[in-house]
Amino acid sequence: MDVAALRVNSDRLWSALEEMARIGATSAGGCNRQALTDLDRQGRDLFVRWAREAGCTIEIDEVGNIFAQRPGTDRDAPAVLAGSHLDTQATGGKYDGVYGVLAGLEVLRVLNENAVVTRAPVEVAVWTNEEGCRFAPAMLGSGVVSSTYTRDFAYAVEDKAGLRFRDELERIGYLGSRPAAPRPYAAMFEAHIEQGPILEKEGLTIGAVTGIQGAYWFDITFEGLSCHAGPTPMEMRRDPWSAAVPVMAGAFALARANGPWGRATIGDVRVEPGSRNTVPARVVVSIDIRHPDAATLETMVAGLHALVERECAAHGIFGQTAQVWHMPATAFDARLVERVVSAARRLGHSCMEIVSGAGHDSLHTAQFAPTTMIFVPCAGGLSHNEAEAATAADLAAGADVLLHAMLEEAA
């Protein structure tokens, strides 16, 4: 048959998303299907059943990652992989992660019903604990495969109730035997809602993702001297805010100076002792700094360190910067990015190259396989929220691009 005419079944894809969304459904229309809970097991079981019905063999690795494979004529050829995750935030939506898994499943279904034969195997992955909502850090399953984390590190991670990752894997029946290590892959594609407002704002359907922003998380502690708010003259105070305020403003200025992709976010502030009529002794500010270019990101970080040192010295404040987390800037495979762009254009979809501002499992798969992502718009750029929404037409468009990009790689 003419594979150029192949399209996904939009109604079937939408129905699968809706059926999965009923597992862990919340009253506000979202999903709470956190990693390695009973609800996560139900979602995994549903995917495995669907994949087996599609003629796939199933393998589960030592950290619970699921791999559903449709064979090719050359069983020794590196597989073409699609996938994402099924776990959600506590107040998550219906599409974050799960869309990438079920778009991959829809590709398999289309290939089957049209009796399409591929040279390379085609595979769909479900990565464990992408969200990091229950077990931190995030992207743990793909992180072990990429050797970012060791298997034993993952096994020892505990949730807030003290339950261990390995024990919960075993409890829900997804402690597998396949080694959690890289295998040869010809390509890895991850379809995903954008989780940002750019595609919607530009009126475009497909984002060909060129990479993931690098990020640093810092906790900056400013220590001064606690005293009474009334009797103490301003010029005699050692108020931590006197240094903290210009540092926060300077962080925003760094992001703007490195636009349009520079980012600075202050998401948490702790003040001690926390009394409204007392100058605080200590202020701790969290600052998240991001940029997709590694060199630019390092320049921004150096600028932040210099800013803290300068402002603390100017105001007689003790300052300390602690790095909490680092996500390296990751460039995706240029050939696969172009394959997504060309597939979108052939299918008649508007498209732009775009950078992911959030972390994804593709951050880790890019360490061992040529990787890219396919973005589709989401309403208002809203994600990690029960109100997360996307249209059936956009989701089908992204799945069509995934189908044709994978077919070209697997032919």
C-alpha positions in Angstrom: 0.0 0.0 0.0 0.9 3.7 -0.2 2.3 4.4 3.2 2.2 8.1 2.5 -1.6 7.9 2.8 -1.4 6.3 6.3 -3.1 8.3 9.1 -3.8 7.5 12.7 -7.4 6.8 13.9 -8.1 10.1 15.8 -11.3 8.7 17.5 -9.4 5.6 18.7 -6.5 7.6 20.1 -8.9 10.0 21.9 -10.9 7.0 23.2 -7.7 5.4 24.6 -6.7 8.7 26.3 -10.1 8.9 27.9 -10.1 5.3 29.1 -6.6 5.7 30.6 -7.7 9.0 32.2 -10.5 7.2 34.1 -7.7 5.5 36.1 -7.0 7.9 38.9 -9.6 10.4 37.7 -10.0 13.5 39.9 -13.2 15.4 40.5 -11.7 18.4 38.8 -11.2 16.5 35.5 -7.5 15.6 35.9 -5.6 12.5 37.0 -3.8 11.4 40.2 -1.8 8.3 39.1 1.4 8.7 40.9 4.4 6.3 40.3 4.2 2.8 41.7 0.8 3.2 43.3 -2.1 0.8 42.7 -3.5 3.2 40.2 -0.2 3.3 38.3 -0.3 -0.5 38.3 -3.8 -0.3 36.7 -2.6 2.1 34.1 0.4 -0.1 33.3 -1.8 -3.2 33.1 -4.1 -1.5 30.7 -1.2 -0.5 28.4 0.3 -4.0 28.5 -3.0 -5.6 27.6 -3.5 -3.2 24.7 0.1 -3.8 23.5 -0.3 -7.6 23.6 -3.5 -7.3 21.7 -1.5 -5.4 19.1 0.8 -8.4 18.8 3.7 -7.0 20.8 6.2 -8.8 23.0 6.6 -7.2 26.4 9.7 -6.8 28.4 10.0 -5.1 31.8 13.4 -4.0 33.2 14.8 -3.9 36.7 13.4 -0.4 37.4 10.0 -1.1 35.9 10.4 0.5 32.5 8.0 -1.3 30.0 9.0 -2.1 26.4 6.4 -3.2 23.9 8.0 -4.4 20.6 6.6 -5.0 17.2 9.1 -7.1 15.2 10.7 -6.1 11.9 12.0 -8.3 9.2 15.5 -7.7 10.5 15.4 -8.7 14.1 19.0 -7.6 14.6 18.4 -4.1 13.4 18.3 -1.4 16.1 14.7 -0.7 17.1 12.9 2.6 16.4 11.5 3.7 19.8 8.6 5.9 20.9 7.4 6.5 24.4 6.9 8.6 27.4 5.3 7.9 30.9 2.0 7.0 32.5 2.6 8.4 36.0 1.1 11.9 36.8 1.4 14.6 39.3 -0.9 14.5 42.3 -3.1 17.1 40.5 -2.0 16.2 37.0 -3.8 16.2 33.7 -4.9 13.7 31.1 -2.2 14.2 28.5 1.2 14.9 30.1 3.2 11.8 29.4 0.4 9.5 28.6 -0.1 11.1 25.2 3.4 10.0 24.1 2.7 6.4 25.2 -0.7 6.1 23.6 0.4 7.9 20.4 3.1 5.2 20.1 0.5 2.5 20.7 -1.7 4.1 18.0 1.3 3.9 15.6 1.5 0.1 16.2 -2.2 -0.3 15.7 -2.1 1.6 12.4 0.8 -0.5 11.2 -1.0 -3.7 12.1 -4.4 -2.9 10.5 -2.6 -1.9 7.3 -0.3 -4.9 7.3 2.8 -2.6 7.1 6.1 -4.5 7.3 9.1 -2.6 8.6 12.7 -3.7 8.4 13.6 -2.5 11.9 11.5 -3.4 15.0 9.2 -0.7 16.3 9.0 -0.3 20.0 7.0 1.7 22.6 8.4 2.5 26.1 6.7 3.4 29.3 9.4 5.0 31.5 9.0 4.7 35.3 8.6 7.7 37.6 9.1 10.5 35.1 7.2 13.0 37.3 9.2 12.6 40.5 6.1 13.5 42.4 6.2 10.5 44.7 9.8 9.4 44.3 12.5 12.1 43.8 14.4 12.7 41.6 12.2 12.9 38.5 12.9 10.8 35.3 14.3 8.1 37.5 13.5 5.1 35.2 15.1 6.6 32.1 17.9 8.0 34.3 19.0 4.5 35.4 19.0 3.3 31.8 21.2 6.3 30.8 23.5 5.6 33.7 22.7 9.0 35.2 21.6 7.1 38.3 22.6 3.6 39.5 20.0 0.9 39.9 20.8 0.6 43.6 20.4 4.4 44.1 16.9 4.1 42.5 16.0 1.1 44.6 16.8 3.0 47.8 14.8 6.1 47.1 11.9 6.5 49.6 8.6 8.4 49.3 7.3 10.7 52.1 5.9 7.7 53.9 9.3 5.9 53.9 8.3 3.3 51.3 11.2 2.2 49.1 11.1 2.4 45.3 12.2 -1.2 44.9 9.7 -2.5 47.4 6.8 -0.7 45.7 8.0 -1.9 42.2 7.8 -5.5 43.6 4.5 -4.9 45.3 2.7 -3.8 42.1 4.3 -6.6 40.1 6.6 -4.5 37.9 10.0 -5.4 39.1 11.3 -6.9 35.9 14.4 -8.8 34.9 15.6 -7.1 31.8 18.8 -5.2 32.6 18.2 -1.4 33.1 20.9 -0.5 30.6 21.0 1.0 27.1 20.3 -1.1 24.0 21.0 0.0 20.4 18.3 2.2 19.1 18.1 3.8 15.6 16.0 6.6 16.9 13.8 7.7 19.9 10.8 9.9 19.5 8.7 11.4 22.3 5.3 13.0 21.4 4.2 15.4 24.1 1.9 18.4 24.8 4.1 21.5 24.8 3.4 22.4 28.4 3.9 26.0 27.4 2.1 28.7 25.4 4.3 29.2 22.3 2.6 27.0 19.7 -0.8 28.2 20.7 0.3 31.8 20.6 1.8 31.4 17.2 -1.2 29.4 15.8 1.0 26.4 14.9 0.3 22.7 15.3 3.7 20.9 15.5 6.8 21.8 17.4 10.0 20.0 16.3 12.0 20.0 19.5 15.7 20.8 19.1 16.6 20.2 22.7 15.9 20.7 26.4 16.9 23.8 28.4 19.6 23.3 30.9 18.6 24.2 34.5 20.2 24.9 37.9 18.4 25.0 41.2 20.0 27.1 43.9 19.1 27.8 47.5 20.7 31.1 48.5 20.9 31.9 52.2 21.2 35.5 53.4 22.1 35.9 57.1 22.0 39.2 59.0 20.9 40.2 62.5 17.5 40.0 63.9 16.2 43.1 65.7 13.0 45.1 66.5 11.3 46.7 63.5 10.5 49.9 65.4 13.5 51.1 67.4 16.2 50.1 65.0 17.2 52.8 62.4 17.4 51.6 58.8 21.1 52.6 58.5 22.0 50.5 61.6 20.3 47.3 60.4 21.9 44.2 59.0 18.8 43.1 57.2 19.1 40.0 54.9 16.5 41.5 52.6 18.9 44.4 51.8 21.0 41.9 49.8 18.3 39.4 48.9 16.1 42.0 47.0 18.8 43.2 44.6 19.9 39.6 44.0 16.4 38.5 43.1 16.0 41.5 40.8 19.4 40.8 39.3 18.4 37.2 38.6 15.4 38.4 36.5 17.7 40.9 34.7 20.1 38.0 33.9 17.3 36.1 32.3 16.1 39.1 30.3 19.6 39.9 29.1 19.9 36.4 27.8 16.5 36.3 26.1 14.4 35.0 24.5 15.2 31.7 26.2 16.8 32.8 29.4 14.7 32.0 32.5 14.8 32.9 36.2 12.2 31.7 38.6 11.9 32.4 42.4 9.4 29.8 43.6 10.1 29.5 47.3 11.2 31.9 50.0 11.7 31.1 53.7 12.1 33.9 56.3 13.3 33.3 59.9 12.0 33.9 62.5 9.0 35.0 60.4 7.5 37.8 62.5 6.1 40.9 60.9 7.6 43.3 63.4 11.1 41.7 63.5 13.9 42.2 61.1 14.7 38.6 60.0 17.9 36.9 60.9 17.8 34.7 57.8 16.2 34.7 54.4 16.5 31.6 52.1 15.6 32.2 48.4 15.2 29.4 45.8 16.3 30.5 42.3 15.8 28.4 39.2 18.0 29.5 36.3 17.5 28.0 32.7 18.8 28.4 29.2 19.1 25.9 26.3 22.7 26.8 25.4 25.1 25.3 27.9 27.7 28.0 27.6 25.1 30.8 28.1 23.7 29.0 31.1 27.1 28.8 32.7 27.6 32.5 32.1 24.3 33.2 33.8 25.2 31.1 36.7 28.6 32.8 37.1 26.7 36.1 37.0 24.4 35.0 39.7 27.3 33.9 42.0 29.0 37.3 41.4 25.8 39.1 42.1 25.3 37.3 45.5 28.9 38.0 46.5 28.7 41.7 45.5 25.4 42.5 47.2 26.2 40.6 50.4 29.5 42.4 50.7 27.9 45.8 50.1 25.3 45.3 52.9 27.3 43.4 55.5 25.3 40.2 55.0 26.7 36.6 55.1 25.7 34.9 51.8 25.9 31.2 50.9 24.8 29.6 47.6 24.0 25.9 47.6 23.4 24.0 44.3 20.4 21.7 44.8 20.0 20.2 41.3 21.4 20.5 37.8 19.8 19.4 34.5 22.3 19.8 31.6 21.3 21.6 28.4 20.6 18.8 25.9 20.7 19.1 22.1 18.6 16.6 20.2 19.7 14.8 17.0 19.6 17.4 14.1 18.7 14.7 11.6 15.6 13.6 13.6 14.5 17.1 14.1 14.6 17.7 10.4 12.7 14.4 9.9 9.9 15.7 12.2 9.8 19.0 10.3 9.6 17.4 6.9 7.0 14.9 8.0 4.8 17.7 9.4 5.1 19.7 6.2 4.2 16.7 4.0 1.2 16.1 6.1 0.1 19.8 5.8 0.7 20.8 9.4 2.2 24.2 10.4 5.5 23.6 12.2 8.3 25.4 14.0 11.5 24.4 15.7 11.2 24.9 19.5 13.1 24.3 22.7 11.6 22.4 25.6 11.6 24.4 28.8 10.8 21.3 30.9 12.6 18.1 31.5 11.5 14.9 29.9 12.7 11.3 29.6 14.2 12.4 26.3 16.8 14.2 28.3 18.2 10.8 29.3 17.5 8.8 26.1 19.5 11.4 24.2 22.5 10.1 26.2 22.3 6.7 24.4 20.2 7.1 21.3 19.4 9.7 18.6 16.4 11.5 20.1 13.9 14.2 19.4 10.4 15.2 20.6 7.2 16.2 18.9 5.2 19.0 20.6 1.5 19.8 20.1 -0.3 22.7 21.7 -2.1 22.6 25.0 -4.7 25.2 26.1 -3.2 28.2 27.6 0.1 26.4 27.9 -1.3 24.8 31.1 0.2 21.5 32.4 0.7 19.8 35.8 -2.8 20.9 36.4 -6.2 19.1 36.3 -7.4 21.7 33.8 -4.8 20.6 31.2 -6.4 20.3 27.8 -5.6 19.6 24.2 -7.8 19.1 21.1 -8.3 15.7 19.4 -7.2 17.3 16.1 -3.9 18.5 17.4 -3.2 15.2 19.2 -4.0 13.3 16.0 -1.7 15.6 14.0 1.2 14.9 16.4 0.6 11.2 16.2 0.5 11.3 12.4 3.9 13.1 12.4 5.2 10.4 14.9 3.8 7.6 12.6 5.6 8.9 9.5 8.8 9.9 11.2 9.0 6.4 12.8 8.1 4.7 9.5 10.9 6.5 7.7 13.4 5.4 10.3 12.2 1.8 10.4 11.8 1.2 6.6 
